Amino acid sequence: MSKGRAELAAAPGLVLSYLREQNRPYSAQDVFGNLQRDHGLGKAAVVKALEQLAQQGKIKEKVYGKQKIYFADQDEFDTVSDTDLKDLDDEILSLTSKVQSVQQSCRHMEAELKELSSSLTTPEMCKEIEELKKECANYTERLSKIKAATNHVTPEEKEKVYQERQKYHREWRKRKRMATELFDAILEGYPKSKKQFFEEVGIETDEDYNVALPDP
């Protein structure tokens, strides 16, 4: 028997078993996709098997527009009582709770794994400690040299320098204001521009040398 004929012969049994086992509606494409992966059935064999089983009354066929849906004959299954349905619902709730618990545990383990993966290993930690010790030793040595130096500025000397700076800063501001007022007075009767006046007289400003009055 050729491979194609063997496939056509085996397809109805496989399709019927699959639909009864899953007990849910499928299109021909769905059945083909699932059985082709596990059993290597071709689409033509699956479609023919579905049509054959439907004609034989072994499965049910429903048409929705251009789409055909196939499912197992529900008369072949035992009638489920309300008690059985309740037991199934309870089992579903129990299993759902277990699934949620397992998922939560997985999330915790993933977070712990991520944290451990980002942590330093023991050799890396030892290396980091040695580098920090060397860095501390360098800082200690620099601090000792600074303390041993004889050219420290005393608080009194620092305050004196600050006061002198303040004095010169006030004087600079005062003289700059006086010069500006004087130039403005002269320029009121000067026929040329301020720039030409400065060039003729030979005046150089702070701005010419990009010098700004510092903050007090």
PELINKA-V128985 format. One record per pair of residues at least 24 apart in sequence whose C-alpha atoms are under 10 Angstrom apart, sorted by the first residue. I is the first residue (numbers start at 1). J is the second residue. Records with the same first field share a line. If there is no record, write none. Layout:
I=J + J
//
This chain:
4=41 + 42 + 45
5=45
7=39 + 40 + 41 + 42 + 44 + 45 + 46
8=41 + 42 + 44 + 45 + 46 + 48 + 49
9=45 + 49
10=39 + 41 + 45 + 46 + 49
11=35 + 39 + 41 + 42 + 44 + 45 + 46 + 47 + 48 + 49 + 50
12=45 + 46 + 47 + 48 + 49 + 50 + 51 + 52 + 53
13=49 + 53
14=39 + 41 + 46 + 49
15=41 + 45 + 46 + 47 + 49 + 50 + 53 + 59
16=49 + 50 + 53 + 58 + 59 + 71 + 72
17=72
18=71 + 72
19=50 + 59 + 70 + 71 + 72 + 73
20=59 + 71 + 72 + 73 + 74 + 76 + 77
21=72
22=71 + 72
23=71 + 72 + 73 + 74 + 77
24=69 + 70 + 71 + 72
25=60 + 61 + 62 + 68 + 69 + 70 + 71 + 72
26=61 + 68 + 69 + 70 + 71 + 72
27=61 + 62 + 67 + 68 + 69 + 70 + 71
28=67 + 68 + 69 + 70
29=68 + 69
30=69
31=70
162=216
165=216
166=215 + 216
167=216
168=216
169=213 + 214 + 215 + 216
170=216
172=213 + 214
173=213 + 214
176=205 + 206 + 213
//
